[in-house]
């Protein structure tokens, strides 16, 4: 079966762990190519642990997971960097090197994921910065950027290898509403160009204003709005 016709993410009867504690039990879901999916749930309900499992940062011991064509059930640690070339990961707390320019932050990731040709690197770097509206920020240090601009750098970093899917863990959690709205719009634009997005969020206004499929971590289970009706409002 061609990768293009397969789900970008397929999880089957899997348990998700937080240290030795099971936070989600016997979960199954798929995310198709080009799909936008919200991930919601109270703090501690398993959202971050699920995302970390999907990008092979946390182990699992039951069921099966396939992401971007990689079988995580038996993936070797040496192959995890190859998986991460196919996906983009966006964190709430940016995780930029504070002592390096925007260019140096992005170049570090390019080298770590196998880029060698300087001309191609320079071209791709300019492309992704333009894509996120930061064409003039290449030589700035992170502390010279606003929180919203730093998050745009993080998104640019995640886009470098043209990922099949973006995993975003509370990407607007530290930003004010107006800036959050701009960042969310950028995710929607990236999604419209064909990249799948799985976004963990506490911002139910996004879901109200831009309805899409929702996965909800709730008391050890994963509820899917494509299969169940459930309450979206409340504290999550």
Secondary structure, 3 states (H helix, E strand, C coil): CCHHHCCCEEEEEEEEEECCEEEEEEEEEEECCCCEEEEEECCCCCHHHHHHHHCCCCCCCCCEEEECCEECCCCCHHHHHHHHHCEEEECCCCCCCCCCEHHHHHHHHHHHCCCCCHHHHHHHHHHHHHHCCCCCCCCCEHHHCCHHHHHHHHHHHHHCCCCCEEEEECCCCCCCHHHHHHHHHHHHHHHHCCCEEEEECCCHHHHHHCCCEEEEEECCEEEECCCCCCCCCCCC
